[in-house]
Amino acid sequence: MPTPYETAIGSWTRRTTFFWAATGATVGLSNLWQFPYLASQHGGGLFVLLYLGCLILVTLPLMLTEAAVGRNARHGVVLAMDGFVRQARLSRYWVWIGRLAIVSAFVVLSFTLVIGAICLAYVFYGALGWFHGGGEAEATGLLSSLVADPGNYRHFMGWHGFFLLLVLWVSAQGVVGGLERTFRGVVPGLLLLTLVLLGYAGQNGDLAGASQQLLGFRREQLGWDSVSLALFHAFFTLGLGMGVWAIFGAYMPAMTPLKRSVFAVVLMDTLFALMAGLVIFALVRAGAPGLGEQGFSLLFVALPLSLADVVGGQFVLAAVFLLVVLVAWTTSLALLEPLVGWFQEWTGSPRGWSVVVMGLAVWLAGLLSLFSFNIWADVTWIGGSLFRWLELLASGILIPVVCVTLAIFIGWRLSRPLAFSLIGQAPWLVGQIWYWGMRVVLPLVVVYISVHYTLASVRDLCGEDQSEVLCRPVLIHSGAAPLEEASPETLAEPPESELNDAQEASEPEADEAVPEAQPLPPADVRPAMQAPSEKDRQRQDEILYHSV
């Protein structure tokens, strides 16, 4: 086994920092706009129990393994894999597990920063009362003017750059002065803010109805698709396959209880998702546009409209989007760290330079996603924008490949003593469940997730068009569930189907005067965000799973 030592790229100074940092990494945007929706549509409390079972029995062992690899090697994921490969005298190709994990983190971070920029903009939009007096057209038009207007893309770039600078500024302060201090301060503050909003929802919203919606046991809503959705969400919500857990494990001080810490993080992640869901569903008024949907429609349309005319609603809305920004911020910090650590170990560069280089690279890559919503909206392949294909590359291919190969490496290529030494002392039954889960269960489950996810995504992109090779029936009709059943997070991506279809339906209205309540009015506000058809709503369901 690689010799344990304090890594030169940094270490936490307190045992509890791993818990707070890992919680900040796993509490992602899917907890806000996907998990509550899934629970409300698939049995409420029964879905929550099913999801917890998937977390504990399927994904938690992989999460524990990634952290243990970093803790034992005291390196980032690439050098950690290199050390184990050398120790076991295996092929050097196994090191590519670590390299692909870095690529995964890079791709996911590039479009997570774009989403964080939207959330940051909405903090100011809400605080300034820009939703006051508006309706659905104004709310969707505001989102469209920020994200989808080709004439306003520089404004979007400004928010993107601002959010990225917030992330880089913390990371440049170092592992202790930047990351540790931020995670230990921001994550508890995030949880406290959630509790405050939950109290407000209890006084001014329908908390009882929200509790029944999320936690009530409804057996008639539970089906096999519920099992698949719980499994999908459990796999993608923990930030697996991107080197985050390995680098945090490397920073972990000696004597930190790894297994208990990982288990506590899983429980905290679920608790936050439930609290956030209660807040959102309690504050969104009955009949609000987007209430029965997931993703951006729920968070960026239904919620602002529900709070627009409430006394002090603009401050509550600003607090809600501040919560969203903090979630996106901590997620981005966690995703950036494997990249910075890898660059430091690869080049020997100081941390400051490593942060600058990685930040510049991620910014340039993020522009691909940002432009795919506006000026490059017509640049598509098989109906998918650049953002869509980047997301599919990360979620459908890179992350599952990393997780499957790591499970095979630990379960089949390492000797049993070396494999068991990773997790340390554990009851015999726990050790056997972990070991055979890595050998048999995890590879099969993750392959199923990858294939199901990819086929459903490609089928959604193809629609009725079968002219492309990937769209031919031999591939598409292979048992994958419809995308709306298998896509856990949504990004209202207006560039293609939603904009073009609705433009044809409402072209005469394209030059209508923009209501005064709508800020940032572009010269040609796109009507697609105002009157989406049912087909367009389904095509809005862009997959964006990460705890990312």
ROPANU-24529 format. One record per residue (C-alpha): residue number from 0; x, y negated, z negated; chain. Coordinates in Angstrom, 3 decimals. Layout:
% ROPANU-24529
- NUM,X,Y,Z,A
...
***
This chain:
% ROPANU-24529
- 0,0.000,0.000,0.000,A
- 1,1.248,-3.538,0.641,A
- 2,2.930,-4.940,-2.437,A
- 3,0.555,-7.280,-4.305,A
- 4,1.889,-10.760,-4.873,A
- 5,0.552,-14.282,-5.078,A
- 6,0.093,-15.373,-1.479,A
- 7,2.115,-18.345,-0.336,A
- 8,-0.931,-19.913,1.290,A
- 9,-2.752,-20.360,-2.000,A
- 10,-4.579,-18.761,-4.936,A
- 11,-7.531,-19.605,-7.138,A
- 12,-6.647,-20.734,-10.643,A
- 13,-9.814,-19.466,-12.361,A
- 14,-11.483,-16.091,-12.294,A
- 15,-14.962,-17.482,-11.682,A
- 16,-13.905,-19.421,-8.584,A
- 17,-14.312,-16.327,-6.425,A
- 18,-17.968,-16.135,-7.435,A
- 19,-18.673,-19.780,-6.629,A
- 20,-16.712,-19.725,-3.368,A
- 21,-18.309,-16.474,-2.223,A
- 22,-21.759,-17.800,-3.132,A
- 23,-21.078,-20.906,-1.082,A
- 24,-20.051,-18.702,1.836,A
- 25,-23.072,-16.391,1.710,A
- 26,-25.751,-18.986,0.975,A
- 27,-26.316,-19.930,4.596,A
- 28,-28.892,-21.608,6.768,A
- 29,-30.688,-18.303,7.307,A
- 30,-31.650,-18.421,3.623,A
- 31,-33.571,-21.606,4.311,A
- 32,-35.384,-21.032,7.586,A
- 33,-35.326,-17.292,8.217,A
- 34,-35.535,-15.203,5.046,A
- 35,-38.633,-16.993,3.644,A
- 36,-40.418,-16.581,6.974,A
- 37,-39.575,-12.865,7.182,A
- 38,-40.739,-12.250,3.633,A
- 39,-44.017,-14.087,4.233,A
- 40,-44.753,-12.083,7.390,A
- 41,-43.573,-8.626,6.304,A
- 42,-45.056,-7.776,2.950,A
- 43,-43.823,-10.514,0.642,A
- 44,-42.288,-8.976,-2.463,A
- 45,-42.087,-5.563,-0.789,A
- 46,-39.864,-7.043,1.915,A
- 47,-37.678,-8.653,-0.760,A
- 48,-37.181,-5.256,-2.427,A
- 49,-36.482,-3.653,0.938,A
- 50,-33.946,-6.350,1.729,A
- 51,-32.204,-5.873,-1.620,A
- 52,-32.002,-2.144,-0.947,A
- 53,-30.358,-2.787,2.428,A
- 54,-27.911,-5.191,0.801,A
- 55,-26.856,-2.842,-1.978,A
- 56,-26.761,0.441,-0.076,A
- 57,-25.562,-0.651,3.358,A
- 58,-23.820,-4.016,3.523,A
- 59,-22.448,-4.438,-0.001,A
- 60,-19.892,-1.590,0.448,A
- 61,-18.491,-3.314,3.522,A
- 62,-18.433,-6.637,1.725,A
- 63,-16.549,-5.032,-1.173,A
- 64,-14.077,-3.407,1.238,A
- 65,-13.208,-6.650,3.020,A
- 66,-12.560,-8.451,-0.264,A
- 67,-10.531,-5.510,-1.578,A
- 68,-8.339,-5.466,1.549,A
- 69,-7.411,-9.104,1.008,A
- 70,-6.958,-8.729,-2.747,A
- 71,-4.609,-5.757,-2.428,A
- 72,-2.543,-7.248,0.390,A
- 73,-2.558,-10.860,-0.901,A
- 74,-2.774,-12.012,2.712,A
- 75,-5.338,-13.108,5.245,A
- 76,-7.080,-10.429,7.250,A
- 77,-4.471,-10.167,10.045,A
- 78,-1.404,-9.659,7.849,A
- 79,-3.451,-7.538,5.458,A
- 80,-4.328,-5.123,8.265,A
- 81,-0.734,-5.227,9.460,A
- 82,0.461,-4.195,6.017,A
- 83,-1.935,-1.258,5.751,A
- 84,-1.116,-0.118,9.285,A
- 85,2.590,-0.091,8.474,A
- 86,2.010,1.674,5.166,A
- 87,-0.092,4.408,6.764,A
- 88,2.157,4.545,9.874,A
- 89,-0.744,4.132,12.239,A
- 90,-1.018,2.613,15.702,A
- 91,-0.475,-1.126,15.913,A
- 92,-3.778,-1.423,17.746,A
- 93,-5.559,-1.295,14.394,A
- 94,-4.209,-4.795,13.648,A
- 95,-6.688,-6.054,16.219,A
- 96,-9.374,-5.648,13.574,A
- 97,-7.930,-8.683,11.855,A
- 98,-7.373,-10.611,15.060,A
- 99,-10.940,-10.086,16.235,A
- 100,-12.177,-11.194,12.807,A
- 101,-10.346,-14.495,13.295,A
- 102,-11.863,-14.907,16.757,A
- 103,-15.318,-14.212,15.268,A
- 104,-14.860,-16.862,12.588,A
- 105,-13.669,-19.348,15.204,A
- 106,-16.676,-18.836,17.481,A
- 107,-19.237,-18.910,14.661,A
- 108,-17.680,-22.003,13.080,A
- 109,-17.728,-23.826,16.417,A
- 110,-21.530,-23.762,16.646,A
- 111,-22.161,-23.901,12.888,A
- 112,-20.586,-27.356,12.895,A
- 113,-23.034,-28.443,15.603,A
- 114,-25.990,-27.350,13.483,A
- 115,-24.444,-29.026,10.439,A
- 116,-24.300,-32.257,12.430,A
- 117,-28.066,-32.109,13.051,A
- 118,-28.696,-31.509,9.350,A
- 119,-26.451,-34.437,8.405,A
- 120,-28.294,-36.757,10.774,A
- 121,-31.626,-35.734,9.255,A
- 122,-30.495,-36.756,5.767,A
- 123,-30.320,-40.350,7.009,A
- 124,-33.428,-40.026,9.168,A
- 125,-35.414,-38.867,6.158,A
- 126,-33.987,-41.470,3.771,A
- 127,-34.749,-44.306,6.207,A
- 128,-38.356,-43.182,6.562,A
- 129,-38.216,-42.518,10.297,A
- 130,-40.911,-39.861,10.009,A
- 131,-43.405,-42.176,8.319,A
- 132,-46.625,-42.542,10.255,A
- 133,-45.562,-40.142,12.983,A
- 134,-47.091,-36.951,14.266,A
- 135,-45.840,-33.769,15.863,A
- 136,-44.866,-35.548,19.076,A
- 137,-42.730,-38.042,17.151,A
- 138,-41.058,-35.382,15.019,A
- 139,-40.218,-33.136,17.950,A
- 140,-39.268,-36.168,20.016,A
- 141,-36.799,-37.251,17.335,A
- 142,-35.134,-33.839,17.379,A
- 143,-35.100,-33.906,21.176,A
- 144,-33.594,-37.399,21.327,A
- 145,-30.766,-36.313,19.038,A
- 146,-30.034,-32.907,20.526,A
- 147,-31.370,-32.684,24.077,A
- 148,-31.251,-36.158,25.628,A
- 149,-28.388,-36.283,28.193,A
- 150,-28.209,-40.030,27.803,A
- 151,-27.721,-39.796,24.054,A
- 152,-25.096,-37.054,23.788,A
- 153,-22.429,-39.436,22.461,A
- 154,-24.635,-40.135,19.460,A
- 155,-24.833,-36.386,18.847,A
- 156,-21.044,-36.164,19.232,A
- 157,-20.674,-38.842,16.561,A
- 158,-22.629,-36.798,14.017,A
- 159,-20.686,-33.703,15.049,A
- 160,-17.354,-35.433,14.511,A
- 161,-18.502,-36.924,11.200,A
- 162,-19.554,-33.544,9.830,A
- 163,-16.320,-31.920,11.011,A
- 164,-14.261,-34.617,9.270,A
- 165,-16.084,-33.885,5.996,A
- 166,-15.054,-30.243,6.313,A
- 167,-11.451,-30.945,7.326,A
- 168,-10.977,-33.530,4.573,A
- 169,-11.738,-30.974,1.854,A
- 170,-9.706,-28.210,3.476,A
- 171,-6.657,-30.463,3.841,A
- 172,-6.596,-31.011,0.058,A
- 173,-5.448,-27.417,-0.431,A
- 174,-6.797,-24.208,-1.892,A
- 175,-6.968,-25.554,-5.438,A
- 176,-7.347,-29.313,-5.019,A
- 177,-9.755,-29.000,-2.116,A
- 178,-11.551,-25.691,-1.843,A
- 179,-11.603,-24.567,-5.469,A
- 180,-12.619,-27.966,-6.803,A
- 181,-15.305,-28.373,-4.135,A
- 182,-16.823,-24.915,-4.472,A
- 183,-16.880,-25.137,-8.269,A
- 184,-18.603,-28.515,-8.099,A
- 185,-20.808,-28.384,-5.014,A
- 186,-22.254,-24.861,-5.308,A
- 187,-23.567,-25.332,-8.885,A
- 188,-24.840,-28.748,-7.791,A
- 189,-26.570,-27.135,-4.831,A
- 190,-28.317,-24.663,-7.118,A
- 191,-29.278,-27.459,-9.536,A
- 192,-30.723,-29.527,-6.679,A
- 193,-32.745,-26.489,-5.607,A
- 194,-34.158,-26.176,-9.120,A
- 195,-35.051,-29.893,-9.176,A
- 196,-36.845,-29.578,-5.846,A
- 197,-38.586,-26.461,-7.111,A
- 198,-39.839,-28.456,-10.097,A
- 199,-41.049,-31.210,-7.785,A
- 200,-42.811,-28.624,-5.622,A
- 201,-44.504,-27.246,-8.712,A
- 202,-45.851,-30.692,-9.610,A
- 203,-46.733,-31.962,-6.154,A
- 204,-47.067,-28.912,-3.919,A
- 205,-48.808,-25.579,-3.705,A
- 206,-46.276,-23.519,-5.624,A
- 207,-48.835,-20.859,-6.533,A
- 208,-49.712,-20.330,-2.887,A
- 209,-46.050,-20.234,-1.915,A
- 210,-45.336,-17.656,-4.628,A
- 211,-48.113,-15.436,-3.348,A
- 212,-46.860,-15.851,0.200,A
- 213,-43.280,-14.875,-0.637,A
- 214,-43.629,-12.534,-3.616,A
- 215,-47.092,-11.022,-3.373,A
- 216,-47.095,-7.308,-2.535,A
- 217,-48.880,-6.729,0.809,A
- 218,-48.442,-3.140,1.921,A
- 219,-50.465,-3.630,5.108,A
- 220,-47.778,-5.977,6.501,A
- 221,-44.930,-3.554,5.941,A
- 222,-43.837,-1.409,8.882,A
- 223,-40.786,0.060,10.578,A
- 224,-40.038,-3.291,12.152,A
- 225,-39.816,-4.676,8.608,A
- 226,-37.055,-2.182,7.851,A
- 227,-35.117,-3.268,10.929,A
- 228,-35.505,-6.941,10.118,A
- 229,-34.420,-6.445,6.500,A
- 230,-31.388,-4.510,7.707,A
- 231,-30.501,-7.133,10.310,A
- 232,-30.805,-10.006,7.867,A
- 233,-28.841,-8.160,5.181,A
- 234,-26.000,-7.510,7.613,A
- 235,-25.658,-10.996,9.068,A
- 236,-26.372,-13.127,6.007,A
- 237,-23.225,-12.163,4.061,A
- 238,-20.623,-13.493,6.505,A
- 239,-19.094,-10.089,7.205,A
- 240,-16.573,-9.380,9.951,A
- 241,-14.985,-12.855,10.007,A
- 242,-12.133,-12.581,7.519,A
- 243,-13.847,-14.777,4.913,A
- 244,-14.034,-12.076,2.265,A
- 245,-10.455,-10.995,2.918,A
- 246,-9.005,-14.472,2.421,A
- 247,-11.129,-15.096,-0.674,A
- 248,-10.019,-11.729,-2.031,A
- 249,-6.405,-12.726,-1.399,A
- 250,-6.917,-15.886,-3.462,A
- 251,-8.539,-13.969,-6.320,A
- 252,-6.544,-14.084,-9.593,A
- 253,-5.486,-10.823,-11.168,A
- 254,-7.979,-9.228,-13.574,A
- 255,-10.970,-10.708,-11.755,A
- 256,-13.699,-8.011,-11.778,A
- 257,-14.155,-7.542,-8.041,A
- 258,-17.122,-5.154,-7.995,A
- 259,-19.151,-7.114,-10.530,A
- 260,-18.343,-10.392,-8.794,A
- 261,-19.447,-9.100,-5.399,A
- 262,-22.674,-7.695,-6.846,A
- 263,-23.383,-11.010,-8.599,A
- 264,-22.871,-12.901,-5.338,A
- 265,-25.417,-10.689,-3.563,A
- 266,-27.993,-11.310,-6.280,A
- 267,-27.343,-15.073,-6.283,A
- 268,-27.684,-15.219,-2.512,A
- 269,-31.090,-13.535,-2.731,A
- 270,-32.205,-15.737,-5.626,A
- 271,-31.312,-18.887,-3.719,A
- 272,-33.199,-17.677,-0.644,A
- 273,-36.309,-17.110,-2.753,A
- 274,-36.080,-20.501,-4.476,A
- 275,-35.502,-22.309,-1.185,A
- 276,-38.431,-20.480,0.379,A
- 277,-40.707,-21.461,-2.494,A
- 278,-39.683,-25.101,-2.123,A
- 279,-40.300,-25.195,1.625,A
- 280,-43.603,-23.325,1.649,A
- 281,-44.914,-25.250,-1.362,A
- 282,-44.173,-28.641,0.206,A
- 283,-45.331,-27.916,3.760,A
- 284,-49.020,-28.771,3.938,A
- 285,-51.568,-26.356,5.344,A
- 286,-52.075,-26.751,9.066,A
- 287,-48.788,-28.582,9.616,A
- 288,-47.281,-27.961,13.077,A
- 289,-44.628,-25.260,12.845,A
- 290,-45.838,-23.848,9.519,A
- 291,-46.283,-20.338,10.881,A
- 292,-42.946,-20.360,12.684,A
- 293,-39.336,-19.782,11.792,A
- 294,-36.238,-21.848,12.386,A
- 295,-36.076,-25.484,13.354,A
- 296,-39.834,-25.815,13.793,A
- 297,-40.386,-25.050,10.109,A
- 298,-37.541,-27.127,8.707,A
- 299,-37.277,-30.013,11.174,A
- 300,-40.917,-30.500,12.186,A
- 301,-43.363,-29.045,9.647,A
- 302,-41.515,-30.213,6.524,A
- 303,-40.843,-33.829,7.623,A
- 304,-44.459,-34.250,8.769,A
- 305,-45.761,-32.894,5.459,A
- 306,-43.684,-35.350,3.425,A
- 307,-43.860,-38.334,5.787,A
- 308,-46.801,-40.093,4.122,A
- 309,-46.316,-38.890,0.546,A
- 310,-45.340,-41.554,-1.984,A
- 311,-41.561,-41.330,-2.260,A
- 312,-41.619,-38.612,0.376,A
- 313,-38.677,-40.087,2.245,A
- 314,-36.438,-39.586,-0.788,A
- 315,-37.683,-36.033,-1.302,A
- 316,-37.069,-35.323,2.369,A
- 317,-33.585,-36.788,2.112,A
- 318,-32.924,-34.537,-0.905,A
- 319,-34.125,-31.474,1.004,A
- 320,-31.863,-32.207,3.957,A
- 321,-29.011,-33.000,1.588,A
- 322,-29.503,-29.465,0.306,A
- 323,-29.346,-28.185,3.880,A
- 324,-26.178,-30.186,4.555,A
- 325,-24.498,-28.819,1.437,A
- 326,-25.341,-25.294,2.581,A
- 327,-23.904,-25.939,6.050,A
- 328,-20.864,-27.684,4.521,A
- 329,-19.904,-24.856,2.171,A
- 330,-20.491,-22.332,4.944,A
- 331,-18.213,-24.277,7.283,A
- 332,-15.507,-24.568,4.629,A
- 333,-15.617,-20.808,4.131,A
- 334,-15.423,-20.119,7.878,A
- 335,-12.523,-22.513,8.386,A
- 336,-10.370,-20.949,5.675,A
- 337,-9.529,-17.666,7.497,A
- 338,-8.429,-19.739,10.500,A
- 339,-6.224,-22.068,8.456,A
- 340,-4.732,-19.187,6.459,A
- 341,-4.008,-17.205,9.628,A
- 342,-2.307,-20.197,11.310,A
- 343,-0.183,-20.844,8.225,A
- 344,0.935,-17.227,8.027,A
- 345,1.513,-16.944,11.769,A
- 346,3.485,-20.168,12.260,A
- 347,4.682,-21.100,8.772,A
- 348,3.163,-24.560,9.256,A
- 349,2.204,-26.746,6.288,A
- 350,-1.435,-26.623,5.355,A
- 351,-2.143,-30.159,6.523,A
- 352,-0.932,-29.470,10.049,A
- 353,-2.736,-26.141,10.115,A
- 354,-6.008,-27.845,9.210,A
- 355,-5.515,-30.477,11.918,A
- 356,-4.678,-27.942,14.624,A
- 357,-7.538,-25.593,13.765,A
- 358,-9.933,-28.517,13.347,A
- 359,-9.071,-29.882,16.779,A
- 360,-9.493,-26.444,18.367,A
- 361,-12.859,-25.877,16.685,A
- 362,-14.030,-29.360,17.660,A
- 363,-13.250,-28.729,21.330,A
- 364,-14.957,-25.337,21.227,A
- 365,-17.957,-26.879,19.468,A
- 366,-18.429,-29.305,22.341,A
- 367,-19.355,-26.322,24.538,A
- 368,-22.353,-25.657,22.301,A
- 369,-23.166,-29.330,21.846,A
- 370,-23.127,-30.100,25.581,A
- 371,-25.154,-26.977,26.349,A
- 372,-28.150,-28.694,24.734,A
- 373,-27.981,-31.824,26.881,A
- 374,-25.577,-32.701,29.714,A
- 375,-24.750,-29.054,30.474,A
- 376,-28.289,-27.787,29.918,A
- 377,-28.440,-26.611,33.524,A
- 378,-25.232,-24.579,33.206,A
- 379,-26.677,-21.138,32.575,A
- 380,-26.142,-17.498,33.386,A
- 381,-29.102,-15.105,33.286,A
- 382,-31.100,-17.866,31.651,A
- 383,-28.672,-18.321,28.770,A
- 384,-26.851,-21.536,27.898,A
- 385,-23.218,-21.675,26.800,A
- 386,-24.342,-21.811,23.196,A
- 387,-26.565,-18.797,23.700,A
- 388,-23.765,-16.671,25.113,A
- 389,-21.272,-17.772,22.472,A
- 390,-23.769,-16.793,19.799,A
- 391,-24.427,-13.447,21.479,A
- 392,-20.696,-12.795,21.832,A
- 393,-20.157,-13.350,18.114,A
- 394,-23.278,-11.676,16.721,A
- 395,-23.793,-8.882,19.196,A
- 396,-20.209,-7.872,19.909,A
- 397,-17.345,-9.345,17.877,A
- 398,-18.735,-9.111,14.348,A
- 399,-20.165,-5.574,14.765,A
- 400,-16.924,-4.361,16.407,A
- 401,-14.874,-5.703,13.493,A
- 402,-17.160,-4.086,10.909,A
- 403,-17.365,-0.704,12.667,A
- 404,-13.632,-0.434,13.275,A
- 405,-12.828,-1.501,9.711,A
- 406,-15.193,1.152,8.344,A
- 407,-13.593,3.795,10.576,A
- 408,-10.113,2.633,9.602,A
- 409,-10.826,2.847,5.871,A
- 410,-12.976,5.965,5.992,A
- 411,-11.119,8.073,8.548,A
- 412,-7.575,6.792,9.093,A
- 413,-6.379,5.957,5.582,A
- 414,-5.670,8.766,3.136,A
- 415,-8.288,9.240,0.423,A
- 416,-5.941,8.083,-2.392,A
- 417,-5.043,4.941,-0.470,A
- 418,-8.667,4.244,0.405,A
- 419,-9.900,4.705,-3.176,A
- 420,-7.089,2.533,-4.507,A
- 421,-8.703,-0.413,-2.723,A
- 422,-11.721,-0.568,-4.997,A
- 423,-9.906,0.393,-8.199,A
- 424,-11.501,2.343,-11.009,A
- 425,-15.143,3.184,-10.463,A
- 426,-17.595,5.884,-11.608,A
- 427,-17.296,9.037,-9.506,A
- 428,-20.769,8.629,-7.994,A
- 429,-20.166,4.983,-7.055,A
- 430,-16.865,5.903,-5.436,A
- 431,-18.431,8.707,-3.408,A
- 432,-21.306,6.515,-2.228,A
- 433,-18.843,3.847,-1.159,A
- 434,-16.480,6.271,0.585,A
- 435,-19.089,8.221,2.533,A
- 436,-20.950,5.056,3.301,A
- 437,-17.813,3.725,4.983,A
- 438,-17.201,7.014,6.794,A
- 439,-20.683,7.781,8.083,A
- 440,-23.486,5.364,7.223,A
- 441,-21.938,1.991,8.041,A
- 442,-20.559,2.849,11.500,A
- 443,-23.915,4.270,12.601,A
- 444,-25.968,1.447,11.131,A
- 445,-23.779,-1.331,12.526,A
- 446,-23.708,0.257,15.980,A
- 447,-27.514,0.368,15.866,A
- 448,-27.639,-3.304,14.865,A
- 449,-25.217,-4.298,17.629,A
- 450,-27.006,-2.397,20.389,A
- 451,-30.482,-3.425,19.241,A
- 452,-29.437,-7.059,18.890,A
- 453,-27.674,-7.244,22.255,A
- 454,-30.410,-5.528,24.243,A
- 455,-33.137,-7.656,22.691,A
- 456,-31.113,-10.806,23.376,A
- 457,-30.432,-9.905,27.001,A
- 458,-34.063,-8.987,27.559,A
- 459,-35.137,-12.347,26.175,A
- 460,-32.702,-14.149,28.459,A
- 461,-33.798,-12.217,31.534,A
- 462,-37.535,-12.676,31.086,A
- 463,-39.211,-11.626,34.327,A
- 464,-36.043,-12.033,36.392,A
- 465,-34.391,-8.698,37.226,A
- 466,-32.052,-9.957,39.938,A
- 467,-28.965,-9.781,37.724,A
- 468,-27.279,-6.469,36.967,A
- 469,-27.809,-6.904,33.222,A
- 470,-31.521,-7.458,33.775,A
- 471,-32.311,-4.205,35.528,A
- 472,-34.831,-1.921,33.806,A
- 473,-32.314,0.831,33.052,A
- 474,-30.737,-1.474,30.486,A
- 475,-33.614,-3.583,29.352,A
- 476,-36.192,-0.907,28.605,A
- 477,-34.022,1.058,26.241,A
- 478,-36.016,0.829,23.051,A
- 479,-34.936,-2.564,21.783,A
- 480,-37.631,-4.416,19.901,A
- 481,-38.936,-7.710,21.233,A
- 482,-36.693,-10.605,20.380,A
- 483,-39.290,-12.344,18.297,A
- 484,-39.267,-9.268,16.066,A
- 485,-35.509,-8.994,15.870,A
- 486,-34.252,-12.561,15.838,A
- 487,-33.760,-13.757,12.345,A
- 488,-32.754,-17.382,12.763,A
- 489,-33.790,-19.972,15.276,A
- 490,-32.320,-22.970,16.910,A
- 491,-34.767,-25.033,18.905,A
- 492,-32.713,-24.990,22.045,A
- 493,-34.454,-27.331,24.467,A
- 494,-32.194,-27.367,27.486,A
- 495,-33.587,-24.625,29.684,A
- 496,-36.889,-22.853,29.472,A
- 497,-38.517,-25.184,26.994,A
- 498,-37.601,-28.364,28.795,A
- 499,-38.001,-27.278,32.409,A
- 500,-41.319,-25.449,31.992,A
- 501,-42.906,-28.281,30.026,A
- 502,-41.564,-30.942,32.365,A
- 503,-43.429,-29.291,35.247,A
- 504,-46.618,-29.169,33.177,A
- 505,-46.503,-32.769,31.996,A
- 506,-44.377,-34.721,34.462,A
- 507,-46.816,-37.667,34.662,A
- 508,-46.285,-38.289,30.968,A
- 509,-42.517,-38.476,31.196,A
- 510,-42.481,-42.265,31.300,A
- 511,-44.951,-42.867,28.509,A
- 512,-44.014,-45.512,26.015,A
- 513,-42.349,-44.094,22.951,A
- 514,-44.286,-44.774,19.734,A
- 515,-42.709,-47.351,17.462,A
- 516,-42.417,-44.782,14.687,A
- 517,-39.875,-42.854,16.713,A
- 518,-36.289,-44.066,16.304,A
- 519,-33.503,-43.631,18.811,A
- 520,-35.888,-43.531,21.786,A
- 521,-34.079,-42.422,24.945,A
- 522,-35.163,-43.851,28.254,A
- 523,-36.770,-40.586,29.313,A
- 524,-37.969,-38.692,26.261,A
- 525,-38.454,-35.099,27.314,A
- 526,-42.042,-33.949,26.889,A
- 527,-41.014,-30.325,26.399,A
- 528,-40.508,-30.941,22.729,A
- 529,-44.057,-32.319,22.505,A
- 530,-46.187,-29.589,24.011,A
- 531,-44.398,-26.233,24.068,A
- 532,-46.370,-23.313,25.417,A
- 533,-46.574,-19.977,23.636,A
- 534,-43.913,-18.582,25.960,A
- 535,-41.711,-21.576,25.263,A
- 536,-42.125,-21.086,21.512,A
- 537,-40.926,-17.518,21.832,A
- 538,-37.954,-18.656,23.894,A
- 539,-37.109,-21.129,21.120,A
- 540,-36.265,-18.176,18.925,A
- 541,-32.531,-18.331,19.489,A
- 542,-30.692,-15.797,17.352,A
- 543,-28.419,-17.408,14.815,A
- 544,-27.894,-14.958,12.003,A
- 545,-24.812,-16.217,10.206,A
- 546,-24.584,-17.164,6.474,A
- 547,-23.244,-18.508,7.902,A
***
